[in-house]
Amino acid sequence: MFKKHEIFKTDKYNMLTVEVQGKTLIVREISDQWGEECHTFVSRPEMMHWAENRFKPEQFVGKEQERENILKALKDV
């Protein structure tokens, strides 16, 4: 059985989820712009490295709390 974490969801077209399958982490990023992207990581540090690059501070000017919430939720997986 896999454990699934919902990181954020604005609607059914914009969300980020993480599935934990043993030591493997599968991140599904669904957006109305790009469709679904799936990323597979073999460790939490690898996933967090991706997240730090994917959710860059300059993309969240004025929305710093939103970025912090996303990164914290990923760390808590």
N, C-alpha and C positions, 0 to 999 in steps of 0.2 A: 504494500500500500504506500502511495506517495503522499507526502505532506505538501499542501499547496498554500502559499501565502499571497494574499492580495496586498500589494504595496500601495498602489493608488488606483483610483477608478473615478474618472469624471463622468463617463457614460459608457455604453456598451462598445463604443468605438475607440476609446482612449483609456488604456489601462496598462499596468505593469504587474505581472505575477511572477512568483518564483516557485518552482516545484523542486522539492528535495527528494532525490532518488538515491538513497544510500549516501555516498560521498559526492555524488554528482548534483550540481545545481543547474536547473534549466530556467533561464529567464525568458519570458515571453513579453514582448513589447508590442502592443497593438495601438496603432494610431490611425486616425481618419486620413492622414496625409500619406503614410508609407505602408499601410497594411500591417501585416504581422511579421515581426522579426524575432527569431529565436536564437538565443545565445546559450551555449553549454560551457560550464566551468567545472573544473575538477577540485577547486578549493574556494573557500570564502575569500581569502586574500586576492585571488585572481578575479573574483566577481567584484570585489570592492575597487580594485584597480580600474576595471572597466567602468564601473559606476562613476568614479571620480572624473574620468575622462568624458563619459557620456553626458553627465550633468554638470557641465562646467559653470563656475560662478558667474561668468559674464552673461550666461543665458538666463540668469535669474536675478538680474538687477531689479531691485524693488520687490522681489519675491524670494529673498534669501531664506525665509522660514520654510517655504515650500521645498527648496532644495535640501535643507537640513532634515526635514521630515522624511523625504525620500531616502536619503543616505542612512538615516537612523533606522528606518524600517528594514532596509537591506541588511544592515549590521545585525539587527535582531533576529534575522532568519536562522 
